[in-house]
Amino acid sequence: MKRKDLEFKIKLGICNETFREEDKFWPLRKVMEYISRVGYQAIEIAPFTLACSVEDISPAKREEIRLLSQDYGLEIIGLHWLLASPSGLSISSVDKKVRDRTASYLRSLIVFCSDIGGKVLVFGSPKQRSIERNSSYEETRKRAREVFMSSLNKAEERGVIICLEPLARRETDFINTAEQAVSLVEELNHPNFKLHLDVKAMSDEERGIPEIIKENKKYLFHFHVNDANGLGPGFGRIDFEPIIKVLKEIKYSGFISVEVFDISPGQKRIAEESFAYLKKFL
């Protein structure tokens, strides 16, 4: 078999909110031009960096974003940090009006994602899913299920996958493990509702990360790479070699996207060193 036949098919992406100066985000054109030069193949977008609400982004602007990615030879993975804005959204609120508005906005995100050429919505949003006072885990789960179910027809229509992300206990008290996320994925049993895994979040579980990945390969659709310290891969204690190895073993062929929370070393250093570090294993 020729070497090219053995090439690993995972593609590398990076999240656009990495590129900011204080509270000002780089324009998408600048981000795309830079990451394409570094070697990234895709970009993942946090919608709050573009507008308070995607409902305010015109059809012309959406087309501009889609064509811009093509100009720089990049794929748009999709969206994450979905409910950071507008304010007042929650899938766990006891107020049905809030949940209905959240479901409506989730459908707007699906349409926006599709319009710009994306296929993935990463549902993290820790503050907008946490268990409210005097509510139980099961009550919260029921409310979340209701919100997701009301969005899945639109997701299927638009060819977008909603990926549920387990998050660390310090970030939220609802869905902290891959097992809990998969339980909801299995209950909804919909082809457009899958699992997202994040290395930083998995480091909070009391099990090995490769083990978590392997156990949940059936539902895994998207993957974030970062260190437990909030920096990029290669900037901390986590060894990514066994992580990439198990992704290869399960024949994962989606995107792995660099998502960082601490940009103190500098955006360019994070982007370039994370890329170089990951390429060693790909």
C-alpha positions in Angstrom: 0.0 0.0 0.0 1.4 3.4 -0.9 2.1 5.9 1.8 -0.6 8.3 0.5 -3.2 5.6 1.1 -2.2 5.6 4.8 -2.6 9.3 5.3 -4.7 10.2 8.3 -7.8 12.0 7.3 -8.4 14.3 10.3 -8.4 17.9 9.4 -7.1 20.7 11.7 -9.2 23.8 12.5 -9.0 26.6 15.0 -11.6 28.8 16.7 -11.8 32.4 15.6 -12.2 34.0 19.1 -8.6 33.0 19.7 -7.7 36.1 17.7 -8.5 39.1 19.7 -6.7 42.2 21.1 -8.2 42.9 24.5 -11.9 42.9 23.8 -11.7 43.4 20.0 -11.8 40.4 17.7 -9.9 40.3 14.5 -12.0 40.6 11.4 -12.7 37.2 9.8 -10.7 38.1 6.7 -7.6 38.7 8.8 -8.2 35.5 10.8 -8.7 33.4 7.6 -5.7 34.9 5.8 -3.5 34.2 8.8 -4.6 30.6 9.7 -4.5 29.5 6.0 -0.8 30.6 5.9 -0.1 28.6 9.1 -1.6 25.5 7.5 -5.0 25.1 9.2 -7.7 23.7 6.9 -10.7 25.0 8.7 -12.2 27.7 11.0 -14.8 27.4 13.7 -16.7 30.5 14.6 -18.1 31.9 17.8 -21.2 33.8 16.6 -20.9 36.5 19.4 -17.7 37.7 17.8 -19.7 38.7 14.7 -22.9 40.1 16.2 -25.0 40.1 19.4 -27.5 37.9 17.5 -27.1 36.0 14.2 -30.6 37.1 13.4 -29.0 40.6 12.7 -26.6 39.2 10.1 -27.9 39.9 6.7 -28.1 37.4 3.8 -25.4 39.4 2.0 -23.0 39.2 4.9 -23.6 35.5 5.3 -22.7 34.9 1.6 -19.6 37.1 2.1 -18.4 34.9 4.9 -19.0 31.7 2.9 -17.2 33.1 -0.1 -14.4 34.4 2.0 -13.6 31.0 3.4 -13.4 29.7 -0.2 -11.0 32.5 -1.1 -8.6 31.3 1.5 -9.1 27.6 0.9 -10.7 27.0 4.3 -13.7 24.9 5.4 -16.1 26.4 7.9 -16.6 23.8 10.5 -19.6 25.5 12.1 -20.3 27.4 15.4 -19.6 27.1 19.1 -20.2 29.3 22.2 -23.8 29.3 20.9 -25.7 31.1 23.6 -23.1 33.6 24.8 -25.3 36.2 23.4 -28.0 37.6 23.2 -28.6 37.6 26.9 -31.3 35.8 28.7 -31.2 32.4 26.9 -31.3 29.1 28.6 -32.2 25.5 27.8 -32.7 24.8 31.6 -34.9 27.7 32.6 -38.0 27.0 34.5 -39.6 29.7 32.4 -41.1 28.1 29.3 -41.0 31.5 27.5 -37.2 31.6 28.0 -36.9 28.0 26.7 -39.1 28.8 23.7 -37.0 31.8 22.8 -33.8 29.7 23.3 -35.2 27.0 21.0 -36.1 29.7 18.4 -32.6 31.1 18.6 -31.0 27.7 18.2 -33.0 27.3 15.0 -31.7 30.7 13.9 -28.1 29.4 14.6 -28.8 26.3 12.5 -29.9 28.4 9.6 -26.9 30.8 9.9 -24.5 27.9 10.2 -25.9 26.4 7.0 -25.9 29.7 5.2 -22.2 30.2 5.8 -21.3 26.7 4.8 -20.9 25.1 8.2 -22.2 21.7 9.4 -21.6 21.6 13.2 -23.1 23.4 16.2 -21.1 22.6 19.3 -23.5 23.0 22.3 -21.4 23.9 25.3 -23.0 27.1 26.8 -22.4 26.2 30.5 -24.2 29.1 32.1 -27.2 28.6 29.8 -27.7 25.0 30.8 -26.9 24.9 34.5 -29.5 23.5 37.0 -31.6 26.3 38.4 -32.4 26.6 42.1 -35.0 24.2 43.3 -34.7 22.1 40.2 -33.4 18.6 39.9 -31.0 17.1 37.4 -33.9 15.1 35.8 -36.1 18.1 35.5 -33.3 20.0 33.8 -32.7 17.1 31.5 -36.4 17.1 30.5 -36.3 20.8 29.7 -33.1 20.4 27.7 -34.5 17.5 25.8 -37.6 19.6 24.9 -35.4 22.5 23.5 -33.2 20.2 21.5 -36.1 18.2 20.1 -37.8 21.4 18.8 -34.7 22.2 16.8 -33.8 18.9 15.2 -36.2 19.1 12.3 -34.6 22.3 11.2 -31.1 20.7 11.7 -32.1 17.8 9.5 -33.5 20.1 6.9 -30.3 22.2 6.8 -27.8 19.3 7.1 -26.4 20.6 10.4 -25.4 18.4 13.3 -26.0 19.6 16.9 -23.1 18.2 19.0 -23.6 18.0 22.8 -20.5 18.8 24.8 -19.9 17.5 28.3 -18.2 20.2 30.4 -16.1 20.2 33.6 -17.8 20.4 36.9 -16.3 23.8 37.6 -18.1 25.2 34.6 -21.6 23.7 34.9 -23.5 21.2 37.0 -25.4 19.7 34.0 -23.8 17.0 31.8 -20.3 16.7 33.0 -19.3 13.4 31.5 -19.4 11.7 28.1 -21.6 9.1 29.6 -24.3 11.7 30.6 -24.1 13.3 27.2 -24.4 10.0 25.3 -27.4 9.1 27.5 -29.3 12.1 26.1 -28.0 11.5 22.6 -29.4 7.9 22.8 -32.7 9.1 24.2 -33.3 11.6 21.4 -32.0 9.0 18.9 -31.8 11.5 16.0 -29.2 11.5 13.2 -28.5 15.2 13.7 -27.8 15.0 17.4 -24.3 13.7 18.2 -21.5 13.9 20.7 -18.7 16.5 20.9 -15.6 15.8 23.1 -13.2 18.4 24.4 -9.8 17.4 25.9 -9.9 20.1 28.6 -13.3 18.9 29.7 -12.4 15.2 29.6 -9.4 15.9 31.8 -12.0 16.6 34.6 -13.3 13.1 34.4 -11.6 10.5 36.6 -10.7 8.3 33.7 -8.2 8.2 30.9 -9.0 10.4 27.9 -8.3 7.7 25.3 -10.6 5.3 27.2 -13.4 7.9 27.0 -12.9 8.5 23.3 -12.9 4.8 22.5 -16.0 4.0 24.6 -18.0 6.7 22.8 -16.8 6.4 19.3 -20.2 5.5 17.9 -21.6 9.0 18.6 -18.5 11.2 18.3 -18.8 13.8 15.6 -16.5 16.7 16.5 -13.5 17.2 18.7 -11.8 20.1 20.5 -8.1 20.1 21.4 -6.7 22.1 24.3 -4.8 21.6 27.5 -6.3 21.3 31.0 -4.7 24.7 31.7 -6.8 26.5 29.1 -3.9 26.8 26.6 -3.4 25.1 23.4 -2.2 21.5 22.8 1.4 21.2 23.7 1.3 24.0 26.2 0.7 21.9 29.3 0.8 18.5 30.9 -1.5 16.6 28.6 0.2 14.2 26.2 -1.7 14.3 22.9 0.1 11.4 21.3 -2.2 8.7 22.8 -5.2 10.9 22.2 -4.4 11.2 18.4 -3.5 7.6 18.3 -6.9 6.5 19.6 -8.7 8.8 17.2 -6.8 7.1 14.4 -7.7 3.7 15.8 -11.4 4.4 15.9 -11.1 5.9 12.3 -12.3 9.3 13.3 -12.2 11.4 10.2 -13.8 14.7 11.3 -12.2 17.9 12.4 -10.1 18.5 15.5 -10.3 22.2 16.4 -8.0 24.2 18.6 -10.0 26.0 21.3 -8.1 28.0 23.9 -9.2 30.1 26.8 -5.9 31.7 27.8 -4.2 33.7 25.1 -1.6 35.2 27.3 1.3 33.7 25.2 0.0 35.5 22.2 -2.5 34.4 19.5 0.1 33.7 16.9 2.3 31.7 19.1 -0.6 29.6 20.3 -1.9 29.0 16.7 1.5 28.2 15.3 2.9 26.0 18.1 -0.4 24.2 18.5 -0.4 23.4 14.8 3.2 22.2 14.8 2.7 20.1 17.9 -0.4 18.3 16.5 1.1 17.8 13.1 3.8 15.6 14.7 1.1 13.0 15.5 -0.9 13.4 12.3 
